[in-house]
Amino acid sequence: ARPARLQQLAALALPTPAQALAALLEGEPAGIDLARFDQACNLTAAEAAAVHAAVPLVQIAADGGARALSSSHWQAWCEAIPAALAGWHADDPASVGPSSADLAARMNPRPPTAVLHAALTALVHDRTVARDGLRVRLQTHRAVLSEADAALLARVTTLLEPAGLRPPI
């Protein structure tokens, strides 16, 4: 009796599988499992391929299968990630950037793991986002020390440099 489930059932009751798929994709920002949709509509592999080609969608790999998102929801995720990264960089300019998990926790709504990884991969490919080890950042972000940390580093450096490679006493 939940509204989301009623919306799914209404979409599946549409006359053609293509209409049902389009309606389901518009109602699910996190996308749908294509194998489950194909099974629910009792589609053969050829029929499923034809339906998938008829509806504008983005397919991503997820949990050993394919997940589909509407083009508009995919675009929204690809815009939300750089916005969340910009917020992270504004809050902590000394940080390289968040891990994928930290980024997901910062986003509202929180993206499913498969969607986040696929969107990050696409954004890295587009050179909007860069990966630094396990961290992600906007391509334009460079970590900078705060004034207090820069002053402390300068003081410590002047004490350490005269000793060369020997540790200070």
N, C-alpha and C positions, 0 to 999 in steps of 0.2 A: 504493500500500500504506500510505499515511499514514492514521492514525486519523480525521482530519477528513474526508478524501475518502471513506473507507469509510462514515462516518456519513451523508454526503451521498447516496451511492449507496443506502444502506438506506432513507433517507427517500424518495427518488424511486421506490423499488420498492413503496411503500405503495399500497393498492388505489385510492384516489381522489386527485385532484389537491389537494383541500382538506386531506386528511390529510398529504400530502407537503409542502405549503406550510407547514402548522403545525409539522411536525417540522423542516423546514429552518430556519424562523425561530427555533425554540428552540435550535438548535445553532449559530447564527451571531450572536454579539453585535453584529457590525458590519452585520448585515442582508444581504439578498440582492438581486440585480438582478432585478426583476420581469419584464422583457422576456426575459431568458435563461430564467427559470423557465417562462414561458408557452410559449416556443419548445421547451424540453425536454419539456414535456408535450403539445405539439402542440395548444394551445388556440386557438380562434377568439377574436376580440375579445369577443364576448358571453359565451362560456364563461369567459374570463379574468376579466371583470368580476364574474361570479357567484362565482367561486372567491375573488377578493379580498374580496368583500363577506361571504363566509361565514366567513372567518378573521379574528379580531381582530388587526389590524396597524396600524402607523403608516407612512404613505407619505411619503417626502421626495424632493425633486428632487436628482438627482445625475448629473453628466456627461451631460446631455441626456436622461436617462431617469428612471425612478422606481426608488427603492430602498425596500425594505420591511424593517421591524424588528418584532419581537414587542413587544407592549405592555410586557412586563416588562423587556426589554432597553432600550427607549426610556426607561422610568422610571429604570432604573439609570444611563444616561448623564446624564439630567437631574438626578440626585442627585450624581453624581460631579463635575460641573462646579462647582457651588457649594462642594463640599468642597475641590476643588483651589484654587479662588480663596481660600477661607478660609485655607488653608495658605500661599498666596502672601502674603496680607495680614499674616499672623502673622510670616512671615520678613522681610518688608520693608514696615513700616507707612508709610514715607515715599513709597513708590511708589504711583502711581494704580492700577496693575494691569498684568497681562501683556497682550501681544498675543495673538491667537488661536493663532499658532504656538507661542509660549512656553507658553501654557496647555496645548496638546496635548502638548508635550514633557514637561510635568510630570506628565501623567496616565499611569497604568498600569492597564490597557492603554491604549495610545494610540488615540484615536478616529479613524476615517477623516475626512477633511476635510469631506465632505458631511454626515456625521452631526454633527460638531462645530458647523458653521455653522447647521444646522437646529435643533439643541438650544439654541444661544446665542440664536437668533432667538426661539424659544419662551420662553426664560427672560427675555429682555428684554421680551417682550410681557406676561409674568406679573409683571413688575417685581421679579423676584428678582435679576437682573443688570442692570447699566447699562453703556452704551458711552460712553466718553470718547475721541472721535477713533478711533484705531486700537486703543485699550486697552479692556479689559473689567474690571469690578470688581463686587463685591457691591453691591447697592443701598445697604446700610448703611455701607459703608466710606468714610472720608474720609482722605486722605493727611495725615499730621502729621509735622512735622520732629522729629528727635531733639533732645534737650536741647542737645547740643554745636552742632548746626546752628542751632538757635533762638538760642543765645547769640551765635554768629558773625554771624547776620543782624542782631541787635540792635546789635552793635558797628559793623557796616558801615553800617547805616541812620543811626546818629548821626553818622557821618562824611560821609555823602552828603547828608542833608537840608539842612544850612545853605547848600549851594551852589545849591540849587534845580535849575534845568534845565542849569546850566553843569557841565561835567565837573570833577572835583577836579584840583587842580594836583599 
